[in-house]
Amino acid sequence: MKLLSRLALMLVLLPSLLMAREVPIQDFFKDPEFSSVTLSPDGKHMAVTVPQADRTVLAVLRVSDQGLVGKWDYGENRHFREVLWANNNRLLFRVGFKTGKFDFETGKADLYASNIDGGGRIDIPNGNYYDILDLTPSDPDTVLVQRSVESAFLFKLNVNNGKITTVATAPVRYGSFLLDHDGKVRYVSGEMDDGRSLTYRRDGEKWTQIHESERGGATYRPLGFAADNKRVYVAKGVDGKPESIVLLNLDTREEEQLSNNGTVSPSDYLWSSDEKTLLAVFYEDGIPYWDFVAPDHPETKVYAGLVKAFPGKAVTFLDTTQDGRYIGLRAYSDTAPSEAFMFDRETGKAKFLTASRDWIKPAEMSIMKPIEVKARDGLVLHGYLTIPNGSDGKNLPLIVNPHGGPHGPRDEWHFNPEVQLFANRGYAVLQINYRGSGGYGNAFERAGYRKWGTTMQDDLTDSVKWAIGQGIADRNRVCIYGASYGGYAALMSVVREPDLYKCTVGYVGVYDLDIQRTASDTAEIKAGQSYLNDVYPTTVGERRAQSPAYGVDRIKVPIMLVQGEKDVRVPIKNMNFLISQLKSVGKQPEEVIVEKKEAHGFQDLGNQINLYTKMLVFFDKYIGPASASAQVAK
């Protein structure tokens, strides 16, 4: 009997023994070499944003030899974003404030201008209210910016002295203007504090409303004008369905449909160098792809060729130089982190610029497979399943990893350090875009409103049962882990399905909807209050029924909790209340990690290594090889 048990154990462990080497945890979580790259209009320089633990810095390098020209560092918790070349010698950039890895920046980021060597630096007055709209090629010293206060304003901003000249105003709270090729303001699309979406057309000196919808309703967004200024490209989502791209004839009002995926809305657009033709639409449906909608345009062949030049990877385009000669691009996959290149149309060659994580070996990583799961009510859900490299994909320990947000974000096909770590240690990872996730149309997102703890959790349950039914997951070795809303889902799932999981990990999670509704920084602004009112249940009773802290009596599995003491997005009050509720029914978390200097997601590499070391020990104890050994012995 002992011999048979040993043989059985070897069969259970064999897939993990055949896996690639155990990659050090730090290799997954070290700061990447860049987060964004933008090319100067003449292609001679590139601006690179570089994450560095508690900040992001900006550097301008020569393309020819990677030599440093200028560098900017605004200090702790300050992060660069939206870097724009106003001309060959002048940059505009935002510097925002965020304190945690999973945070979005709080409030509007400050706006600055600088020469590429760091000289002539100025702080743009009131720049934290500005959104950079576009360049003005005929006047390289100015750019177009938008400002939203009580209504939307469009300005021309001088990048040398910060002076502004008003171009237009519009009756929306947060507006985005669209100009034609003659520089005339033609449309504005925007939102109000209550979440309504509005679109206006400019008729002479008046605005005419042409679209209105409630939060999560239909969409109608003019994107750009065709060369004749008589046709406009529009992103249109009827009844909250995923957006289609149509070309509207302003004289006849006829619409020509150019592109539609049916499952997801577009996430990016590719325009010709003169910005007068929409060449392609980018969809992230499973593995990302470009839908080329202008096959006869001379530039289409160039871009389509570049996409084909990186088989097995997704390609996105960064910039095109003013003369159209150089094209910046980024290539990535599920197993390969981003690399940036500059393609020379004259020579037909691509120059390597930089790699985000050149220490990662793609051959050691695990493939991220797009999947479809039908929920119990018939709704089709999309997501990803990552199977450990070297595994046969059968009877595996499974970590369910719901994304944060929840409304707006979604899981996508790309290199995910966390998922790759778990897979490298022998775990299958399931990421499902439950209803409420972004990207699949507003109706799909709206379907999760007020159902955080009910239908959205059922989607996770149904996806786990699918994985078990397919023979991928061992029904006796399933845990759930998530951060932010994902942390909420990790705890709410073990409340609703106490026998489905063997353990749960909540990382900076929401555990009491009313604490989040009153104590988070989201609740401090009017738009945030409106959002929470729309997506949370309306009564105290319903909110408690959908809060994990009020269902602790039903939890049967070991719990690990992780929190940053400085978190303002999801205050530590959430975790403390959950622990007190557990104590009231004679329970306690098995592991609690609190970092005093961290906020919404750990930034310090040492803290991250400590966290994932302990998390892997936790998973191994309940669903890893040790767990498998115990089952065989029985």
MOTAQUI-V595265 format. One record per helix or strand of 2 or more residues. SS is the DSSP state (@ for helix, = for strand). FROM is the first residue (numbers start at 1). TO is the last residue. If there is no record, write none. Layout:
BEGIN
ss = <SS:SS>
from = <FROM:FROM>
to = <TO:TO>
END
This chain:
BEGIN
ss = <@:@:=:=:=:=:=:=:=:=:@:=:=:=:=:=:=:=:=:=:=:@:=:=:=:=:=:@:=:=:=:=:@:=:=:=:@:=:@:@:=:@:=:@:@:@:@:@:@:=:@:=:@:@>
from = <2:25:36:45:55:68:78:90:110:122:127:130:142:152:164:174:185:197:206:219:231:238:244:255:268:278:289:298:314:326:339:349:362:368:380:396:417:428:442:455:473:485:503:513:521:526:540:548:552:558:573:591:605:625>
to = <17:29:39:52:62:72:87:97:115:123:129:135:148:158:170:179:191:203:213:225:237:240:249:259:271:283:292:308:320:332:344:355:364:374:386:400:424:433:446:469:483:496:507:519:524:535:545:550:554:564:584:595:623:633>
END
